[in-house]
Amino acid sequence: MTQRKQTKRRFSPEFKLEAIEQVTKYQQRAVDVALALDFGSQPAS
């Protein structure tokens, strides 16, 4: 099997602020926010 080169994901400042707000304002766990917004997961091998 060949491996794909993984590209670095980029997020807009607005997206980052929304994630931070969910953690601070709504007191959600960072891991839960990451999973909900799908930016804390690694691609499957």
C-alpha positions in Angstrom: 0.0 0.0 0.0 1.1 3.5 -0.6 0.7 6.2 2.0 -0.8 9.5 1.2 1.0 12.7 2.2 -1.0 14.3 4.9 -1.6 18.0 4.3 -1.8 20.5 7.1 -5.4 21.6 7.8 -6.0 25.3 8.1 -8.8 26.9 10.0 -10.2 30.4 9.7 -9.9 32.8 12.7 -13.7 32.7 12.9 -13.7 29.0 13.2 -11.1 29.1 15.9 -13.0 31.7 17.9 -16.2 29.7 17.7 -14.3 26.6 19.1 -12.8 28.7 21.9 -16.2 30.3 22.7 -17.8 26.8 23.0 -15.2 25.8 25.6 -15.2 29.0 27.6 -18.7 30.4 27.3 -20.6 27.1 27.3 -18.1 25.3 29.5 -17.8 22.3 27.2 -14.7 20.1 27.3 -12.2 20.9 24.6 -12.1 17.2 23.5 -15.9 17.3 23.0 -15.7 20.5 21.0 -12.9 19.0 18.9 -14.9 15.9 18.1 -18.1 17.9 17.3 -16.3 20.2 15.0 -14.2 17.3 13.5 -10.8 18.8 13.9 -9.4 16.7 16.6 -9.5 13.4 14.8 -6.7 11.7 12.9 -7.3 10.0 9.5 -7.6 6.2 9.6 -4.6 4.2 8.5 
